[in-house]
Amino acid sequence: MPSYVKKVLGFRLSLAIIFFFLSTVYCQLLTSSFAAPCYGTKMPEKKEIFTGLQSYVIFNRNLEHDSGKLRSTQEFLLLSYGVYDWLALDLKGGAGNIKKHSSGTGDIDYPTYLAGGYGFRVRLYQANNKKAVFGFQHISVHPKTVSAEGSKNKAVLDDWQFSLLGSYDFKKLTPYLGMRWSRIGYIHWKDKNRQLVKSDPARDIGVILGFDLPLSEKIWLNLEGSVADSEAAAFSINYAF
């Protein structure tokens, strides 16, 4: 097959894949079934640094024992460092809010304040444009204290997850697919009384779907989602030093 024919076919295949994933993203946004960020399988090599800006919105997360639902909007500055070619440390810092809804007590909106996170990724396999990556991520959100129903209300949102992802690099697009286990903890102080409520354990397992879309040699977009565990969306633009 002539080389120019291969290039045309490859370009059309890339466009088809991009269209498929963007269509999936659009449909998932309409149904609000996205997941927390796992970063994907693109990792910095040894002593390399990645930075980025990330938006993460939790549209809905059910709490255990019919304790209500949570929502949160978070914005982060990302930093990833390659300790080894196969091991990367991930840090993030920014701000976020919490919105707690309960049918019994109504809503409590905690205004935006400090948020941050940390984690790591381990490349388990890499060969022939294929990768497999295991990751751990933790996000903590500390919004401002508010007064509601004559009481002082303080809250912290802890988001924990472990993931296993596999990807294939098409050069113009790198889609990835995998599984994750995630758990959210909502820590609430009403005056001086502390209570910890966790997310619904029946929805801890999710299927991850995402992709990296390169804009240049050093800049790329990341978008990923889940179809089972959490209703959230994550988007980031990234730069490699």
N, C-alpha and C positions, 0 to 999 in steps of 0.2 A: 504494500500500500504506500503511495507517495506520501512524503513527509507533510506536505501542505494539507492533504486530506486528513491526516491524523490530527493536525493542529485544529482544523475546522471542527472535526468531530469532538475533540477534547474541549474546545470552547463551547460548543453546543451542550455537551454533557454538563459542563460547569454551570452554564446558565439554567439548565433544567434542575440541577441540584439546588442552586440558589433559590429558584422559584418555588421549589418544593418546600424548602425550609422556611422561607419567608411566609409562604401560605400557611404553613403549620403554626408559625409564630402568631400570625394574624388571627387564626381560628382559636388558638389557645388564649390569646388576650381577651377575645370575646367571651370565652367561657371561664376566664380567670383561673387557669390551672397551671401556673408556673411555679418553679421551685427556687429555693435559695441558691446563691452562687457557689459553684464548685470549682471555678476558674478554668475548667477544661484541661486538655492534655498538653498545651503549649507551655513549656517550662524553661526557665533560664538555665543556660549551661553553667559550668563551674566559674564563679566569680562574676557572672553576668547579672545585670540588674534590669528588672521590668518595673515600670511605673504605669499608673493609669487612674482614670476617674470612673467610678462605678455608682449606678443608681440601683437600689433594691427596694421593691415595694411588696409588702405582704398584704394582699387584699383580704385574706381571711384565713385564720387558723383556729380550728375548733379546740377547745379545752376539755379536759377530762371531767367526768361526773356532771355533765350539763352545766359547767361553770361559766359558759358564755363563749365569746369569740374575741380574737385579737386582730388588730390591724397595725401596720407600722410602715413608715416611709423613711428610708435611710440613704444618705449620700456619703461616699467614701473616697479618700485618696489612697491608692493601692501602692504597695511596694513588695516586690518579690526578689529574693536573692538566691542564686545558685550556690549552695554549699558544695555540692558535687554535681557532676553531670546528671546524676539520677535522683538527687535530693534538692528540693527547693523549700525555703521558708517564706511564708506569706504573712504580711502585716497590713492592717488597714486602720485608718483613723478618720473620724468625721463627726456626723451628727445624725440624730434620729428621734422620732417620736413614737408614742404608743397610744392606741385607741382601744379601750376595753369596752366591750358590749356585753351586757347581761340582761336577760328579759325581766329579772326581778328588780335590779337596782338601776337599770338604765345604762347610759354611756358615761365613761370618764375619759376625757381627752388630756393626755399629758403632753405639754408643748415640747418642741424640738430642743434637744440639748446634746450632750456628749454621747458618742458611740465609737466603738472600736472592735477590732478582732484580730485573730492570729490563727495560724495553722501551718500545715506542711503537706507536701506532695511527694510521692515516691514513684519513679518510673520503673514499672515492673518488667516492661518488654518494649523493644523498639527494633523493627526490621521491616524493610520493604514498604515504607510509608505507613506502617501500622504502629500504633502505640497503645499501651495499657498503663493506666496510672491509678494508684490508690491515694486517697487524700483524707485529711481531717481538717475541719474548719470550725471556728467558734466565733460568734458575734455577740457582743453585749451592748445593750442600749440603756442609757441612764438619762431619761427625760427630766424636765423640771417638775417639782412637787406642786400639786394643786389642792385647792379646798373644794370639797364636795359633800353635800348633806351635812354640813356643820363639822366635818372632820378633815384632818390633814392627810392627804393621800400621796404616797410616794411609791414608785414602781421601778423595777428593773426587768428587762427582757433578755434572757439568755437563749441563744440559738446554737445547738450542737449538731454536727453531722459527720458521718463517715461515708465515703463514696468510692466506687470502683468504676472507672470509665475506660472505654476503648474507642479509638479514632482511626480514620484513614485520611491521609493527606492527598487531596487532589490538586495541590499547589494554589489554585485560585479559590479554594474553599476546603476547610477541614471540619467535617461533621464528626460528632462523637455521640456515643450512646452508652448508658450504664445504669447502675442502681445506686441508691443511697439510703441510709438510715438516718433519720433526723428526729430531734426532740427539742421542743421549746419549753422553757420554764418561765412562768410569770410570777415574780416575787412582789408582793404587795404589802405595804405597811399602811394600816389605817390607824392614825395617831401612833401609838407605840406597839400595836399588835401586828405581828408579822405572819404572812401566809404564803405558802408556795403552792402554785397550781401548775401542773404540767399539761402539755398538749395531749390530745386524744391518742392513746397508744394503738388504737385500731388503724391509725393513718400514719404510722412511723416510716413505712417503706414506700419509696417512690422510684419511678423510672425516669432517668435523666435523658434529655434530648437537647443538644446544643450544637453550636458551630463557631469557629473563628473565621473571620473574613478579612484577609489582608488588604490594606489600602496602599501600602508601600512596603519596602523591604523591612522597615522598622516599626510600622504602625499597623494596628489591626483592631477590628471590632470583635466583641464577644457577646453572644446572646445564648441563653440556655433556659430550659424549662423542664417541668415534671408533669406527669399525667396522673399521679396517684396520691401523693401525700399532702402537699401544701399548695395553697392558692397564692402564688407570688410571682414576680417577674424581676429578672436581673439583666442589666445591660451595662457594658463598659467599653471605653476606648483606651487602648494600651500602647505603650512605647517601650522599645528595647534599646538600652544603652550599649 
